[in-house]
Amino acid sequence: MNITLNGEASEIANQLNVTQLLNDLSLMPAKVAVEVNLQIVPRSVYSKTIIKDGDRIEIVRFIGGG
């Protein structure tokens, strides 16, 4: 399945949800924000949000500093 991930074409397995995608990318759900097709996905529904062919996904990592 083909998606756009952070502006770059990417191929992923079929029927992944957001939680599974983050796991595949070795990202911790608590430390990122996810947007699918210009809509922010609440963390509470990551496991219910199925990624579809052609979706545009943006993942932003939180970085602490001071």
PDBQT receptor file of N, H, CA, C and O in Angstrom, charges set to zero:
ATOM      1  N   MET A   1       0.853  -1.159   0.000  1.00  0.00    +0.000 N 
ATOM      2  CA  MET A   1       0.000   0.000   0.000  1.00  0.00    +0.000 C 
ATOM      3  C   MET A   1       0.906   1.230   0.000  1.00  0.00    +0.000 C 
ATOM      4  O   MET A   1       1.918   1.255   0.699  1.00  0.00    +0.000 OA
ATOM      5  N   ASN A   2       0.552   2.233  -0.768  1.00  0.00    +0.000 N 
ATOM      6  H   ASN A   2      -0.271   2.213  -1.336  1.00  0.00    +0.000 HD
ATOM      7  CA  ASN A   2       1.361   3.445  -0.884  1.00  0.00    +0.000 C 
ATOM      8  C   ASN A   2       0.727   4.610  -0.118  1.00  0.00    +0.000 C 
ATOM      9  O   ASN A   2      -0.466   4.885  -0.247  1.00  0.00    +0.000 OA
ATOM     10  N   ILE A   3       1.552   5.279   0.675  1.00  0.00    +0.000 N 
ATOM     11  H   ILE A   3       2.521   5.055   0.779  1.00  0.00    +0.000 HD
ATOM     12  CA  ILE A   3       1.127   6.457   1.424  1.00  0.00    +0.000 C 
ATOM     13  C   ILE A   3       2.182   7.545   1.246  1.00  0.00    +0.000 C 
ATOM     14  O   ILE A   3       3.254   7.301   0.692  1.00  0.00    +0.000 OA
ATOM     15  N   THR A   4       1.870   8.727   1.717  1.00  0.00    +0.000 N 
ATOM     16  H   THR A   4       0.999   8.925   2.167  1.00  0.00    +0.000 HD
ATOM     17  CA  THR A   4       2.860   9.795   1.825  1.00  0.00    +0.000 C 
ATOM     18  C   THR A   4       3.114  10.001   3.308  1.00  0.00    +0.000 C 
ATOM     19  O   THR A   4       2.199  10.335   4.061  1.00  0.00    +0.000 OA
ATOM     20  N   LEU A   5       4.352   9.804   3.726  1.00  0.00    +0.000 N 
ATOM     21  H   LEU A   5       5.095   9.532   3.114  1.00  0.00    +0.000 HD
ATOM     22  CA  LEU A   5       4.719   9.916   5.129  1.00  0.00    +0.000 C 
ATOM     23  C   LEU A   5       5.703  11.056   5.289  1.00  0.00    +0.000 C 
ATOM     24  O   LEU A   5       6.824  10.995   4.783  1.00  0.00    +0.000 OA
ATOM     25  N   ASN A   6       5.288  12.089   5.987  1.00  0.00    +0.000 N 
ATOM     26  H   ASN A   6       4.378  12.139   6.398  1.00  0.00    +0.000 HD
ATOM     27  CA  ASN A   6       6.112  13.286   6.182  1.00  0.00    +0.000 C 
ATOM     28  C   ASN A   6       6.652  13.811   4.859  1.00  0.00    +0.000 C 
ATOM     29  O   ASN A   6       7.822  14.175   4.744  1.00  0.00    +0.000 OA
ATOM     30  N   GLY A   7       5.768  13.841   3.859  1.00  0.00    +0.000 N 
ATOM     31  H   GLY A   7       4.817  13.545   3.952  1.00  0.00    +0.000 HD
ATOM     32  CA  GLY A   7       6.105  14.431   2.578  1.00  0.00    +0.000 C 
ATOM     33  C   GLY A   7       6.826  13.517   1.607  1.00  0.00    +0.000 C 
ATOM     34  O   GLY A   7       7.149  13.939   0.497  1.00  0.00    +0.000 OA
ATOM     35  N   GLU A   8       7.088  12.269   1.996  1.00  0.00    +0.000 N 
ATOM     36  H   GLU A   8       6.826  11.926   2.898  1.00  0.00    +0.000 HD
ATOM     37  CA  GLU A   8       7.810  11.344   1.126  1.00  0.00    +0.000 C 
ATOM     38  C   GLU A   8       6.968  10.104   0.836  1.00  0.00    +0.000 C 
ATOM     39  O   GLU A   8       6.279   9.590   1.717  1.00  0.00    +0.000 OA
ATOM     40  N   ALA A   9       7.031   9.632  -0.405  1.00  0.00    +0.000 N 
ATOM     41  H   ALA A   9       7.591  10.049  -1.120  1.00  0.00    +0.000 HD
ATOM     42  CA  ALA A   9       6.321   8.410  -0.778  1.00  0.00    +0.000 C 
ATOM     43  C   ALA A   9       6.874   7.249   0.041  1.00  0.00    +0.000 C 
ATOM     44  O   ALA A   9       8.084   7.115   0.223  1.00  0.00    +0.000 OA
ATOM     45  N   SER A  10       5.957   6.410   0.531  1.00  0.00    +0.000 N 
ATOM     46  H   SER A  10       4.974   6.519   0.383  1.00  0.00    +0.000 HD
ATOM     47  CA  SER A  10       6.342   5.279   1.361  1.00  0.00    +0.000 C 
ATOM     48  C   SER A  10       5.422   4.108   1.052  1.00  0.00    +0.000 C 
ATOM     49  O   SER A  10       4.271   4.298   0.660  1.00  0.00    +0.000 OA
ATOM     50  N   GLU A  11       5.932   2.907   1.228  1.00  0.00    +0.000 N 
ATOM     51  H   GLU A  11       6.867   2.753   1.546  1.00  0.00    +0.000 HD
ATOM     52  CA  GLU A  11       5.107   1.714   1.062  1.00  0.00    +0.000 C 
ATOM     53  C   GLU A  11       5.014   1.005   2.405  1.00  0.00    +0.000 C 
ATOM     54  O   GLU A  11       6.025   0.792   3.075  1.00  0.00    +0.000 OA
ATOM     55  N   ILE A  12       3.790   0.639   2.797  1.00  0.00    +0.000 N 
ATOM     56  H   ILE A  12       2.969   0.812   2.253  1.00  0.00    +0.000 HD
ATOM     57  CA  ILE A  12       3.578  -0.043   4.073  1.00  0.00    +0.000 C 
ATOM     58  C   ILE A  12       2.689  -1.261   3.843  1.00  0.00    +0.000 C 
ATOM     59  O   ILE A  12       2.096  -1.420   2.776  1.00  0.00    +0.000 OA
ATOM     60  N   ALA A  13       2.605  -2.118   4.861  1.00  0.00    +0.000 N 
ATOM     61  H   ALA A  13       3.087  -1.989   5.728  1.00  0.00    +0.000 HD
ATOM     62  CA  ALA A  13       1.733  -3.294   4.799  1.00  0.00    +0.000 C 
ATOM     63  C   ALA A  13       0.272  -2.860   4.819  1.00  0.00    +0.000 C 
ATOM     64  O   ALA A  13      -0.061  -1.797   5.343  1.00  0.00    +0.000 OA
ATOM     65  N   ASN A  14      -0.584  -3.680   4.253  1.00  0.00    +0.000 N 
ATOM     66  H   ASN A  14      -0.313  -4.543   3.827  1.00  0.00    +0.000 HD
ATOM     67  CA  ASN A  14      -2.022  -3.405   4.269  1.00  0.00    +0.000 C 
ATOM     68  C   ASN A  14      -2.590  -3.536   5.674  1.00  0.00    +0.000 C 
ATOM     69  O   ASN A  14      -2.070  -4.283   6.502  1.00  0.00    +0.000 OA
ATOM     70  N   GLN A  15      -3.658  -2.804   5.926  1.00  0.00    +0.000 N 
ATOM     71  H   GLN A  15      -4.081  -2.197   5.253  1.00  0.00    +0.000 HD
ATOM     72  CA  GLN A  15      -4.442  -2.888   7.158  1.00  0.00    +0.000 C 
ATOM     73  C   GLN A  15      -3.684  -2.532   8.430  1.00  0.00    +0.000 C 
ATOM     74  O   GLN A  15      -3.958  -3.096   9.490  1.00  0.00    +0.000 OA
ATOM     75  N   LEU A  16      -2.737  -1.605   8.340  1.00  0.00    +0.000 N 
ATOM     76  H   LEU A  16      -2.515  -1.146   7.479  1.00  0.00    +0.000 HD
ATOM     77  CA  LEU A  16      -2.081  -1.099   9.548  1.00  0.00    +0.000 C 
ATOM     78  C   LEU A  16      -2.931  -0.008  10.159  1.00  0.00    +0.000 C 
ATOM     79  O   LEU A  16      -3.566   0.774   9.450  1.00  0.00    +0.000 OA
ATOM     80  N   ASN A  17      -2.940   0.040  11.479  1.00  0.00    +0.000 N 
ATOM     81  H   ASN A  17      -2.425  -0.594  12.055  1.00  0.00    +0.000 HD
ATOM     82  CA  ASN A  17      -3.532   1.204  12.134  1.00  0.00    +0.000 C 
ATOM     83  C   ASN A  17      -2.387   2.125  12.558  1.00  0.00    +0.000 C 
ATOM     84  O   ASN A  17      -1.218   1.780  12.390  1.00  0.00    +0.000 OA
ATOM     85  N   VAL A  18      -2.717   3.277  13.098  1.00  0.00    +0.000 N 
ATOM     86  H   VAL A  18      -3.667   3.557  13.235  1.00  0.00    +0.000 HD
ATOM     87  CA  VAL A  18      -1.690   4.260  13.451  1.00  0.00    +0.000 C 
ATOM     88  C   VAL A  18      -0.729   3.700  14.497  1.00  0.00    +0.000 C 
ATOM     89  O   VAL A  18       0.479   3.918  14.399  1.00  0.00    +0.000 OA
ATOM     90  N   THR A  19      -1.240   2.989  15.490  1.00  0.00    +0.000 N 
ATOM     91  H   THR A  19      -2.220   2.812  15.570  1.00  0.00    +0.000 HD
ATOM     92  CA  THR A  19      -0.368   2.404  16.519  1.00  0.00    +0.000 C 
ATOM     93  C   THR A  19       0.637   1.446  15.900  1.00  0.00    +0.000 C 
ATOM     94  O   THR A  19       1.817   1.476  16.251  1.00  0.00    +0.000 OA
ATOM     95  N   GLN A  20       0.185   0.594  14.983  1.00  0.00    +0.000 N 
ATOM     96  H   GLN A  20      -0.773   0.570  14.698  1.00  0.00    +0.000 HD
ATOM     97  CA  GLN A  20       1.080  -0.360  14.331  1.00  0.00    +0.000 C 
ATOM     98  C   GLN A  20       2.125   0.350  13.474  1.00  0.00    +0.000 C 
ATOM     99  O   GLN A  20       3.288  -0.053  13.444  1.00  0.00    +0.000 OA
ATOM    100  N   LEU A  21       1.709   1.405  12.779  1.00  0.00    +0.000 N 
ATOM    101  H   LEU A  21       0.764   1.733  12.804  1.00  0.00    +0.000 HD
ATOM    102  CA  LEU A  21       2.662   2.176  11.983  1.00  0.00    +0.000 C 
ATOM    103  C   LEU A  21       3.737   2.776  12.871  1.00  0.00    +0.000 C 
ATOM    104  O   LEU A  21       4.923   2.706  12.547  1.00  0.00    +0.000 OA
ATOM    105  N   LEU A  22       3.333   3.362  13.981  1.00  0.00    +0.000 N 
ATOM    106  H   LEU A  22       2.370   3.419  14.244  1.00  0.00    +0.000 HD
ATOM    107  CA  LEU A  22       4.315   3.951  14.900  1.00  0.00    +0.000 C 
ATOM    108  C   LEU A  22       5.269   2.880  15.423  1.00  0.00    +0.000 C 
ATOM    109  O   LEU A  22       6.472   3.119  15.533  1.00  0.00    +0.000 OA
ATOM    110  N   ASN A  23       4.743   1.711  15.741  1.00  0.00    +0.000 N 
ATOM    111  H   ASN A  23       3.766   1.517  15.652  1.00  0.00    +0.000 HD
ATOM    112  CA  ASN A  23       5.604   0.608  16.194  1.00  0.00    +0.000 C 
ATOM    113  C   ASN A  23       6.594   0.220  15.111  1.00  0.00    +0.000 C 
ATOM    114  O   ASN A  23       7.773   0.012  15.396  1.00  0.00    +0.000 OA
ATOM    115  N   ASP A  24       6.129   0.120  13.868  1.00  0.00    +0.000 N 
ATOM    116  H   ASP A  24       5.171   0.289  13.636  1.00  0.00    +0.000 HD
ATOM    117  CA  ASP A  24       7.019  -0.227  12.752  1.00  0.00    +0.000 C 
ATOM    118  C   ASP A  24       8.123   0.814  12.571  1.00  0.00    +0.000 C 
ATOM    119  O   ASP A  24       9.227   0.489  12.133  1.00  0.00    +0.000 OA
ATOM    120  N   LEU A  25       7.818   2.066  12.911  1.00  0.00    +0.000 N 
ATOM    121  H   LEU A  25       6.922   2.330  13.267  1.00  0.00    +0.000 HD
ATOM    122  CA  LEU A  25       8.786   3.152  12.774  1.00  0.00    +0.000 C 
ATOM    123  C   LEU A  25       9.608   3.358  14.049  1.00  0.00    +0.000 C 
ATOM    124  O   LEU A  25      10.418   4.281  14.130  1.00  0.00    +0.000 OA
ATOM    125  N   SER A  26       9.393   2.489  15.044  1.00  0.00    +0.000 N 
ATOM    126  H   SER A  26       8.735   1.738  14.978  1.00  0.00    +0.000 HD
ATOM    127  CA  SER A  26      10.080   2.563  16.350  1.00  0.00    +0.000 C 
ATOM    128  C   SER A  26       9.840   3.899  17.044  1.00  0.00    +0.000 C 
ATOM    129  O   SER A  26      10.751   4.476  17.638  1.00  0.00    +0.000 OA
ATOM    130  N   LEU A  27       8.596   4.384  16.961  1.00  0.00    +0.000 N 
ATOM    131  H   LEU A  27       7.856   3.915  16.479  1.00  0.00    +0.000 HD
ATOM    132  CA  LEU A  27       8.215   5.633  17.618  1.00  0.00    +0.000 C 
ATOM    133  C   LEU A  27       7.244   5.341  18.753  1.00  0.00    +0.000 C 
ATOM    134  O   LEU A  27       6.361   4.492  18.628  1.00  0.00    +0.000 OA
ATOM    135  N   MET A  28       7.416   6.048  19.854  1.00  0.00    +0.000 N 
ATOM    136  H   MET A  28       8.133   6.737  19.956  1.00  0.00    +0.000 HD
ATOM    137  CA  MET A  28       6.525   5.891  21.000  1.00  0.00    +0.000 C 
ATOM    138  C   MET A  28       5.307   6.793  20.823  1.00  0.00    +0.000 C 
ATOM    139  O   MET A  28       5.459   8.003  20.653  1.00  0.00    +0.000 OA
ATOM    140  N   PRO A  29       4.104   6.227  20.859  1.00  0.00    +0.000 N 
ATOM    141  CA  PRO A  29       2.891   7.030  20.667  1.00  0.00    +0.000 C 
ATOM    142  C   PRO A  29       2.780   8.226  21.606  1.00  0.00    +0.000 C 
ATOM    143  O   PRO A  29       2.223   9.255  21.223  1.00  0.00    +0.000 OA
ATOM    144  N   ALA A  30       3.292   8.113  22.811  1.00  0.00    +0.000 N 
ATOM    145  H   ALA A  30       3.744   7.277  23.122  1.00  0.00    +0.000 HD
ATOM    146  CA  ALA A  30       3.189   9.209  23.772  1.00  0.00    +0.000 C 
ATOM    147  C   ALA A  30       4.097  10.386  23.419  1.00  0.00    +0.000 C 
ATOM    148  O   ALA A  30       3.955  11.465  23.995  1.00  0.00    +0.000 OA
ATOM    149  N   LYS A  31       5.023  10.195  22.486  1.00  0.00    +0.000 N 
ATOM    150  H   LYS A  31       5.138   9.318  22.019  1.00  0.00    +0.000 HD
ATOM    151  CA  LYS A  31       5.983  11.246  22.175  1.00  0.00    +0.000 C 
ATOM    152  C   LYS A  31       5.834  11.807  20.772  1.00  0.00    +0.000 C 
ATOM    153  O   LYS A  31       6.747  12.453  20.257  1.00  0.00    +0.000 OA
ATOM    154  N   VAL A  32       4.664  11.559  20.142  1.00  0.00    +0.000 N 
ATOM    155  H   VAL A  32       3.922  11.035  20.561  1.00  0.00    +0.000 HD
ATOM    156  CA  VAL A  32       4.428  12.075  18.801  1.00  0.00    +0.000 C 
ATOM    157  C   VAL A  32       3.006  12.606  18.670  1.00  0.00    +0.000 C 
ATOM    158  O   VAL A  32       2.126  12.295  19.472  1.00  0.00    +0.000 OA
ATOM    159  N   ALA A  33       2.812  13.405  17.650  1.00  0.00    +0.000 N 
ATOM    160  H   ALA A  33       3.527  13.658  16.998  1.00  0.00    +0.000 HD
ATOM    161  CA  ALA A  33       1.476  13.819  17.215  1.00  0.00    +0.000 C 
ATOM    162  C   ALA A  33       1.327  13.317  15.788  1.00  0.00    +0.000 C 
ATOM    163  O   ALA A  33       2.273  13.370  15.002  1.00  0.00    +0.000 OA
ATOM    164  N   VAL A  34       0.128  12.826  15.454  1.00  0.00    +0.000 N 
ATOM    165  H   VAL A  34      -0.640  12.784  16.093  1.00  0.00    +0.000 HD
ATOM    166  CA  VAL A  34      -0.101  12.241  14.137  1.00  0.00    +0.000 C 
ATOM    167  C   VAL A  34      -1.265  12.948  13.454  1.00  0.00    +0.000 C 
ATOM    168  O   VAL A  34      -2.304  13.215  14.058  1.00  0.00    +0.000 OA
ATOM    169  N   GLU A  35      -1.057  13.240  12.186  1.00  0.00    +0.000 N 
ATOM    170  H   GLU A  35      -0.213  13.024  11.695  1.00  0.00    +0.000 HD
ATOM    171  CA  GLU A  35      -2.088  13.849  11.351  1.00  0.00    +0.000 C 
ATOM    172  C   GLU A  35      -2.288  12.936  10.138  1.00  0.00    +0.000 C 
ATOM    173  O   GLU A  35      -1.319  12.537   9.491  1.00  0.00    +0.000 OA
ATOM    174  N   VAL A  36      -3.540  12.611   9.835  1.00  0.00    +0.000 N 
ATOM    175  H   VAL A  36      -4.326  12.935  10.360  1.00  0.00    +0.000 HD
ATOM    176  CA  VAL A  36      -3.866  11.804   8.662  1.00  0.00    +0.000 C 
ATOM    177  C   VAL A  36      -4.791  12.632   7.783  1.00  0.00    +0.000 C 
ATOM    178  O   VAL A  36      -5.878  13.022   8.209  1.00  0.00    +0.000 OA
ATOM    179  N   ASN A  37      -4.364  12.895   6.576  1.00  0.00    +0.000 N 
ATOM    180  H   ASN A  37      -3.480  12.578   6.231  1.00  0.00    +0.000 HD
ATOM    181  CA  ASN A  37      -5.148  13.677   5.615  1.00  0.00    +0.000 C 
ATOM    182  C   ASN A  37      -5.615  15.011   6.210  1.00  0.00    +0.000 C 
ATOM    183  O   ASN A  37      -6.786  15.383   6.126  1.00  0.00    +0.000 OA
ATOM    184  N   LEU A  38      -4.657  15.709   6.810  1.00  0.00    +0.000 N 
ATOM    185  H   LEU A  38      -3.706  15.408   6.878  1.00  0.00    +0.000 HD
ATOM    186  CA  LEU A  38      -4.858  17.051   7.382  1.00  0.00    +0.000 C 
ATOM    187  C   LEU A  38      -5.743  17.073   8.627  1.00  0.00    +0.000 C 
ATOM    188  O   LEU A  38      -6.169  18.146   9.054  1.00  0.00    +0.000 OA
ATOM    189  N   GLN A  39      -6.027  15.909   9.219  1.00  0.00    +0.000 N 
ATOM    190  H   GLN A  39      -5.681  15.038   8.873  1.00  0.00    +0.000 HD
ATOM    191  CA  GLN A  39      -6.819  15.827  10.443  1.00  0.00    +0.000 C 
ATOM    192  C   GLN A  39      -5.955  15.239  11.560  1.00  0.00    +0.000 C 
ATOM    193  O   GLN A  39      -5.387  14.157  11.410  1.00  0.00    +0.000 OA
ATOM    194  N   ILE A  40      -5.861  15.959  12.676  1.00  0.00    +0.000 N 
ATOM    195  H   ILE A  40      -6.322  16.838  12.798  1.00  0.00    +0.000 HD
ATOM    196  CA  ILE A  40      -5.112  15.442  13.819  1.00  0.00    +0.000 C 
ATOM    197  C   ILE A  40      -5.852  14.238  14.384  1.00  0.00    +0.000 C 
ATOM    198  O   ILE A  40      -7.067  14.273  14.583  1.00  0.00    +0.000 OA
ATOM    199  N   VAL A  41      -5.100  13.175  14.639  1.00  0.00    +0.000 N 
ATOM    200  H   VAL A  41      -4.114  13.146  14.477  1.00  0.00    +0.000 HD
ATOM    201  CA  VAL A  41      -5.684  11.949  15.181  1.00  0.00    +0.000 C 
ATOM    202  C   VAL A  41      -5.445  11.937  16.694  1.00  0.00    +0.000 C 
ATOM    203  O   VAL A  41      -4.295  11.932  17.134  1.00  0.00    +0.000 OA
ATOM    204  N   PRO A  42      -6.521  11.931  17.498  1.00  0.00    +0.000 N 
ATOM    205  CA  PRO A  42      -6.336  11.840  18.946  1.00  0.00    +0.000 C 
ATOM    206  C   PRO A  42      -5.665  10.517  19.317  1.00  0.00    +0.000 C 
ATOM    207  O   PRO A  42      -5.972   9.473  18.742  1.00  0.00    +0.000 OA
ATOM    208  N   ARG A  43      -4.767  10.573  20.261  1.00  0.00    +0.000 N 
ATOM    209  H   ARG A  43      -4.517  11.422  20.728  1.00  0.00    +0.000 HD
ATOM    210  CA  ARG A  43      -4.033   9.383  20.695  1.00  0.00    +0.000 C 
ATOM    211  C   ARG A  43      -4.989   8.261  21.100  1.00  0.00    +0.000 C 
ATOM    212  O   ARG A  43      -4.673   7.085  20.920  1.00  0.00    +0.000 OA
ATOM    213  N   SER A  44      -6.148   8.612  21.641  1.00  0.00    +0.000 N 
ATOM    214  H   SER A  44      -6.405   9.567  21.787  1.00  0.00    +0.000 HD
ATOM    215  CA  SER A  44      -7.111   7.612  22.102  1.00  0.00    +0.000 C 
ATOM    216  C   SER A  44      -7.695   6.762  20.977  1.00  0.00    +0.000 C 
ATOM    217  O   SER A  44      -8.271   5.709  21.246  1.00  0.00    +0.000 OA
ATOM    218  N   VAL A  45      -7.559   7.193  19.732  1.00  0.00    +0.000 N 
ATOM    219  H   VAL A  45      -7.090   8.050  19.514  1.00  0.00    +0.000 HD
ATOM    220  CA  VAL A  45      -8.106   6.414  18.611  1.00  0.00    +0.000 C 
ATOM    221  C   VAL A  45      -7.016   5.931  17.636  1.00  0.00    +0.000 C 
ATOM    222  O   VAL A  45      -7.337   5.508  16.526  1.00  0.00    +0.000 OA
ATOM    223  N   TYR A  46      -5.751   5.988  18.028  1.00  0.00    +0.000 N 
ATOM    224  H   TYR A  46      -5.490   6.332  18.930  1.00  0.00    +0.000 HD
ATOM    225  CA  TYR A  46      -4.672   5.500  17.160  1.00  0.00    +0.000 C 
ATOM    226  C   TYR A  46      -4.949   4.061  16.720  1.00  0.00    +0.000 C 
ATOM    227  O   TYR A  46      -4.808   3.738  15.540  1.00  0.00    +0.000 OA
ATOM    228  N   SER A  47      -5.341   3.200  17.653  1.00  0.00    +0.000 N 
ATOM    229  H   SER A  47      -5.456   3.462  18.611  1.00  0.00    +0.000 HD
ATOM    230  CA  SER A  47      -5.526   1.786  17.317  1.00  0.00    +0.000 C 
ATOM    231  C   SER A  47      -6.771   1.545  16.466  1.00  0.00    +0.000 C 
ATOM    232  O   SER A  47      -6.899   0.482  15.857  1.00  0.00    +0.000 OA
ATOM    233  N   LYS A  48      -7.685   2.505  16.412  1.00  0.00    +0.000 N 
ATOM    234  H   LYS A  48      -7.581   3.368  16.906  1.00  0.00    +0.000 HD
ATOM    235  CA  LYS A  48      -8.915   2.379  15.618  1.00  0.00    +0.000 C 
ATOM    236  C   LYS A  48      -8.809   3.068  14.267  1.00  0.00    +0.000 C 
ATOM    237  O   LYS A  48      -9.700   2.929  13.430  1.00  0.00    +0.000 OA
ATOM    238  N   THR A  49      -7.727   3.809  14.046  1.00  0.00    +0.000 N 
ATOM    239  H   THR A  49      -7.003   3.922  14.727  1.00  0.00    +0.000 HD
ATOM    240  CA  THR A  49      -7.556   4.562  12.807  1.00  0.00    +0.000 C 
ATOM    241  C   THR A  49      -6.746   3.737  11.821  1.00  0.00    +0.000 C 
ATOM    242  O   THR A  49      -5.527   3.615  11.941  1.00  0.00    +0.000 OA
ATOM    243  N   ILE A  50      -7.449   3.170  10.839  1.00  0.00    +0.000 N 
ATOM    244  H   ILE A  50      -8.439   3.268  10.741  1.00  0.00    +0.000 HD
ATOM    245  CA  ILE A  50      -6.819   2.325   9.827  1.00  0.00    +0.000 C 
ATOM    246  C   ILE A  50      -6.267   3.217   8.718  1.00  0.00    +0.000 C 
ATOM    247  O   ILE A  50      -6.951   4.116   8.228  1.00  0.00    +0.000 OA
ATOM    248  N   ILE A  51      -5.036   2.957   8.336  1.00  0.00    +0.000 N 
ATOM    249  H   ILE A  51      -4.480   2.227   8.734  1.00  0.00    +0.000 HD
ATOM    250  CA  ILE A  51      -4.401   3.718   7.267  1.00  0.00    +0.000 C 
ATOM    251  C   ILE A  51      -4.815   3.109   5.931  1.00  0.00    +0.000 C 
ATOM    252  O   ILE A  51      -4.795   1.891   5.751  1.00  0.00    +0.000 OA
ATOM    253  N   LYS A  52      -5.189   3.981   5.002  1.00  0.00    +0.000 N 
ATOM    254  H   LYS A  52      -5.205   4.970   5.148  1.00  0.00    +0.000 HD
ATOM    255  CA  LYS A  52      -5.672   3.533   3.692  1.00  0.00    +0.000 C 
ATOM    256  C   LYS A  52      -4.690   3.946   2.595  1.00  0.00    +0.000 C 
ATOM    257  O   LYS A  52      -3.901   4.878   2.757  1.00  0.00    +0.000 OA
ATOM    258  N   ASP A  53      -4.762   3.228   1.484  1.00  0.00    +0.000 N 
ATOM    259  H   ASP A  53      -5.403   2.472   1.352  1.00  0.00    +0.000 HD
ATOM    260  CA  ASP A  53      -3.924   3.533   0.338  1.00  0.00    +0.000 C 
ATOM    261  C   ASP A  53      -4.117   4.988  -0.070  1.00  0.00    +0.000 C 
ATOM    262  O   ASP A  53      -5.247   5.454  -0.211  1.00  0.00    +0.000 OA
ATOM    263  N   GLY A  54      -3.022   5.697  -0.259  1.00  0.00    +0.000 N 
ATOM    264  H   GLY A  54      -2.103   5.318  -0.145  1.00  0.00    +0.000 HD
ATOM    265  CA  GLY A  54      -3.074   7.090  -0.684  1.00  0.00    +0.000 C 
ATOM    266  C   GLY A  54      -3.130   8.103   0.446  1.00  0.00    +0.000 C 
ATOM    267  O   GLY A  54      -3.072   9.306   0.194  1.00  0.00    +0.000 OA
ATOM    268  N   ASP A  55      -3.242   7.638   1.704  1.00  0.00    +0.000 N 
ATOM    269  H   ASP A  55      -3.289   6.660   1.909  1.00  0.00    +0.000 HD
ATOM    270  CA  ASP A  55      -3.302   8.573   2.832  1.00  0.00    +0.000 C 
ATOM    271  C   ASP A  55      -2.020   9.397   2.922  1.00  0.00    +0.000 C 
ATOM    272  O   ASP A  55      -0.931   8.939   2.578  1.00  0.00    +0.000 OA
ATOM    273  N   ARG A  56      -2.193  10.627   3.398  1.00  0.00    +0.000 N 
ATOM    274  H   ARG A  56      -3.078  10.999   3.678  1.00  0.00    +0.000 HD
ATOM    275  CA  ARG A  56      -1.067  11.528   3.666  1.00  0.00    +0.000 C 
ATOM    276  C   ARG A  56      -0.923  11.618   5.177  1.00  0.00    +0.000 C 
ATOM    277  O   ARG A  56      -1.828  12.086   5.868  1.00  0.00    +0.000 OA
ATOM    278  N   ILE A  57       0.204  11.173   5.681  1.00  0.00    +0.000 N 
ATOM    279  H   ILE A  57       0.939  10.792   5.120  1.00  0.00    +0.000 HD
ATOM    280  CA  ILE A  57       0.423  11.101   7.125  1.00  0.00    +0.000 C 
ATOM    281  C   ILE A  57       1.610  11.971   7.503  1.00  0.00    +0.000 C 
ATOM    282  O   ILE A  57       2.675  11.910   6.889  1.00  0.00    +0.000 OA
ATOM    283  N   GLU A  58       1.398  12.775   8.524  1.00  0.00    +0.000 N 
ATOM    284  H   GLU A  58       0.533  12.825   9.023  1.00  0.00    +0.000 HD
ATOM    285  CA  GLU A  58       2.475  13.591   9.093  1.00  0.00    +0.000 C 
ATOM    286  C   GLU A  58       2.657  13.160  10.538  1.00  0.00    +0.000 C 
ATOM    287  O   GLU A  58       1.685  13.065  11.289  1.00  0.00    +0.000 OA
ATOM    288  N   ILE A  59       3.882  12.902  10.925  1.00  0.00    +0.000 N 
ATOM    289  H   ILE A  59       4.670  12.979  10.316  1.00  0.00    +0.000 HD
ATOM    290  CA  ILE A  59       4.210  12.539  12.301  1.00  0.00    +0.000 C 
ATOM    291  C   ILE A  59       5.214  13.553  12.825  1.00  0.00    +0.000 C 
ATOM    292  O   ILE A  59       6.272  13.767  12.234  1.00  0.00    +0.000 OA
ATOM    293  N   VAL A  60       4.866  14.164  13.928  1.00  0.00    +0.000 N 
ATOM    294  H   VAL A  60       4.006  13.991  14.408  1.00  0.00    +0.000 HD
ATOM    295  CA  VAL A  60       5.733  15.171  14.555  1.00  0.00    +0.000 C 
ATOM    296  C   VAL A  60       6.193  14.621  15.901  1.00  0.00    +0.000 C 
ATOM    297  O   VAL A  60       5.377  14.196  16.718  1.00  0.00    +0.000 OA
ATOM    298  N   ARG A  61       7.498  14.633  16.124  1.00  0.00    +0.000 N 
ATOM    299  H   ARG A  61       8.161  14.979  15.460  1.00  0.00    +0.000 HD
ATOM    300  CA  ARG A  61       8.059  14.171  17.393  1.00  0.00    +0.000 C 
ATOM    301  C   ARG A  61       8.214  15.349  18.345  1.00  0.00    +0.000 C 
ATOM    302  O   ARG A  61       8.636  16.436  17.953  1.00  0.00    +0.000 OA
ATOM    303  N   PHE A  62       7.862  15.108  19.605  1.00  0.00    +0.000 N 
ATOM    304  H   PHE A  62       7.519  14.225  19.924  1.00  0.00    +0.000 HD
ATOM    305  CA  PHE A  62       8.056  16.125  20.632  1.00  0.00    +0.000 C 
ATOM    306  C   PHE A  62       9.513  16.090  21.082  1.00  0.00    +0.000 C 
ATOM    307  O   PHE A  62      10.072  15.026  21.350  1.00  0.00    +0.000 OA
ATOM    308  N   ILE A  63      10.112  17.265  21.157  1.00  0.00    +0.000 N 
ATOM    309  H   ILE A  63       9.659  18.129  20.939  1.00  0.00    +0.000 HD
ATOM    310  CA  ILE A  63      11.505  17.365  21.602  1.00  0.00    +0.000 C 
ATOM    311  C   ILE A  63      11.543  18.370  22.741  1.00  0.00    +0.000 C 
ATOM    312  O   ILE A  63      11.116  19.515  22.597  1.00  0.00    +0.000 OA
ATOM    313  N   GLY A  64      12.062  17.920  23.872  1.00  0.00    +0.000 N 
ATOM    314  H   GLY A  64      12.409  16.989  23.989  1.00  0.00    +0.000 HD
ATOM    315  CA  GLY A  64      12.177  18.792  25.027  1.00  0.00    +0.000 C 
ATOM    316  C   GLY A  64      13.467  19.591  24.978  1.00  0.00    +0.000 C 
ATOM    317  O   GLY A  64      14.425  19.218  24.301  1.00  0.00    +0.000 OA
ATOM    318  N   GLY A  65      13.471  20.662  25.687  1.00  0.00    +0.000 N 
ATOM    319  H   GLY A  65      12.693  20.965  26.238  1.00  0.00    +0.000 HD
ATOM    320  CA  GLY A  65      14.683  21.489  25.726  1.00  0.00    +0.000 C 
ATOM    321  C   GLY A  65      14.487  22.604  26.726  1.00  0.00    +0.000 C 
ATOM    322  O   GLY A  65      13.460  22.701  27.397  1.00  0.00    +0.000 OA
ATOM    323  N   GLY A  66      15.459  23.403  26.801  1.00  0.00    +0.000 N 
ATOM    324  H   GLY A  66      16.294  23.324  26.256  1.00  0.00    +0.000 HD
ATOM    325  CA  GLY A  66      15.309  24.471  27.765  1.00  0.00    +0.000 C 
ATOM    326  C   GLY A  66      16.231  25.617  27.485  1.00  0.00    +0.000 C 
ATOM    327  O   GLY A  66      16.226  26.607  28.216  1.00  0.00    +0.000 OA
TER     328      GLY A  66
